[in-house]
Amino acid sequence: MIQKVVYNSEDIAKFLEVHENTPEYGYSQTLQKLLSVQDRISIIADIEQTELKIIIDKLKFVKHNFKDYVIKEGEVSKEIFFTLSGEFHVFSENKKIGVIPSGHSFGETAAIFNTKRNASVVCASKEATLLSFCINTDAIEFCPTGLAILYKNLASQINLKLEEMNNKLIKK
């Protein structure tokens, strides 16, 4: 039988302290920047900030230049991306199959299901900025509600993409 473990505020504070004291330079500044724009990023908009701090792992803002690869088809990575500026092109088997404009996420499916990337994503703008993060799956004990909201938001994004692809196929 699975027992529900209840954590008090001290436990959560300790977890947050360890999580925020990552050796990666500027992580807490990057996290503060994310929290300041959280309401504009659909996949994390409804998550309580304390929980979001725990859920988000390996957070970074990354600048890309024209023709830079963000991900390559066939690689394994747990990163999820959200486009803050610029445009990205999606390629599968060296054929352009889509465009990711600013304000959209990608990489969710491979990250959630721990599968190989099914396409390559390349920067199509002179300059572009992405938000990149992984999901801290250890956080399930501390904030199941926040993770549930995150997964619901990611599932909604995936569903919208599937609907868009279906509509394109129907029109052909």
C-alpha positions in Angstrom: 0.0 0.0 0.0 1.3 3.4 -0.9 1.3 5.8 2.0 0.8 9.5 1.5 3.8 11.4 3.0 3.0 14.9 4.4 5.8 17.3 4.4 5.9 20.3 6.6 7.1 23.8 5.6 10.6 23.1 7.0 11.0 20.1 4.7 9.9 22.1 1.7 12.2 25.0 2.7 15.2 22.7 2.9 14.4 21.2 -0.4 14.1 24.6 -2.0 17.4 25.7 -0.4 19.3 22.8 -1.9 17.5 23.1 -5.2 18.3 26.9 -5.5 22.0 26.5 -4.5 22.9 24.8 -7.7 26.5 25.3 -8.8 25.3 26.7 -12.2 26.1 30.4 -12.2 23.1 32.8 -12.0 20.5 30.1 -11.5 18.5 32.0 -8.9 18.6 35.2 -11.1 17.3 33.1 -14.0 14.6 31.7 -11.8 13.6 35.2 -10.7 13.4 36.3 -14.3 11.2 33.3 -15.1 8.9 34.0 -12.2 8.5 37.6 -13.4 7.2 36.4 -16.8 5.5 33.2 -15.6 2.0 34.4 -16.4 3.0 34.8 -20.1 4.2 31.3 -20.5 1.3 29.0 -21.0 2.9 25.7 -19.8 3.7 27.1 -16.4 1.2 30.0 -16.0 -1.1 28.4 -13.3 1.5 26.8 -11.1 2.0 28.3 -7.6 5.5 30.0 -7.5 6.8 28.0 -4.5 6.0 24.8 -6.3 7.4 26.0 -9.6 10.7 26.7 -7.9 10.8 23.0 -6.9 9.5 21.6 -10.2 11.8 23.4 -12.6 15.2 21.9 -13.0 18.2 23.0 -15.2 16.5 26.2 -16.1 18.2 28.5 -18.5 17.6 31.2 -21.1 19.5 30.4 -24.3 20.2 32.6 -27.2 20.5 31.1 -30.7 21.7 32.4 -34.0 20.5 31.6 -37.5 21.0 27.9 -38.4 21.9 26.8 -34.8 20.5 23.4 -33.9 18.5 23.3 -30.7 17.8 19.6 -30.9 18.7 16.9 -33.3 16.5 14.1 -34.5 17.3 10.9 -32.7 19.0 12.3 -29.7 17.7 11.7 -26.2 17.2 14.7 -24.0 14.7 15.7 -21.2 14.7 19.4 -22.0 11.5 21.2 -22.8 11.7 24.5 -24.7 9.6 27.6 -24.8 10.3 30.2 -27.5 10.5 33.7 -26.1 11.7 35.4 -29.3 12.5 34.3 -32.9 11.3 31.5 -35.0 12.5 27.9 -35.4 12.1 25.4 -38.2 11.3 21.7 -37.6 13.0 19.1 -39.8 12.4 15.3 -40.0 14.6 13.2 -42.3 16.0 16.5 -43.7 12.6 17.8 -44.8 11.0 20.9 -43.3 7.8 19.8 -41.6 6.9 22.8 -39.5 7.6 26.2 -38.0 7.7 27.1 -34.3 6.9 30.8 -33.7 7.6 32.9 -30.6 5.4 32.0 -27.7 5.2 28.2 -28.4 6.7 25.2 -26.6 8.4 22.2 -28.1 10.2 19.0 -26.9 7.5 18.0 -24.4 6.8 14.6 -25.7 10.4 13.3 -25.7 10.9 14.8 -22.3 7.8 13.3 -20.7 8.1 9.9 -22.2 11.9 9.7 -22.2 12.1 8.9 -25.9 14.3 9.9 -28.8 13.6 13.3 -30.5 11.5 12.7 -33.5 12.6 15.8 -35.3 15.4 18.4 -35.5 14.7 22.0 -34.5 16.9 24.8 -36.0 16.9 28.5 -35.4 15.4 30.3 -38.4 15.9 33.9 -37.1 19.0 36.0 -37.0 18.7 35.8 -33.2 16.3 33.9 -31.0 15.8 33.2 -27.3 14.5 30.1 -25.7 13.6 29.1 -22.2 14.9 25.6 -21.5 14.2 23.5 -18.5 13.8 19.9 -17.3 11.2 18.6 -14.9 12.4 17.6 -11.5 10.5 14.3 -11.1 11.7 14.1 -7.4 9.4 17.0 -6.7 6.3 14.7 -6.8 6.6 14.2 -3.1 6.7 18.0 -2.4 4.3 19.4 -4.9 2.0 16.9 -6.7 -0.5 19.7 -7.5 2.1 21.8 -9.3 3.3 18.8 -11.3 -0.2 17.8 -12.1 -0.9 21.3 -13.5 2.4 21.2 -15.5 1.6 17.9 -17.0 -2.0 19.0 -17.8 -0.6 22.1 -19.5 1.9 20.1 -21.5 -0.8 17.6 -22.5 -2.9 20.5 -23.7 0.0 21.8 -25.8 0.6 18.4 -27.3 -3.2 18.1 -28.1 -3.2 21.5 -29.8 -0.3 20.4 -32.0 -2.1 17.2 -32.9 -5.2 19.1 -33.8 -3.2 21.4 -36.0 -1.5 18.5 -37.8 -4.9 16.8 -38.3 -6.4 20.0 -39.7 -3.5 20.3 -42.1 -3.9 16.7 -43.3 -7.7 17.1 -43.7 -7.1 20.2 -45.9 -4.7 18.3 -48.2 
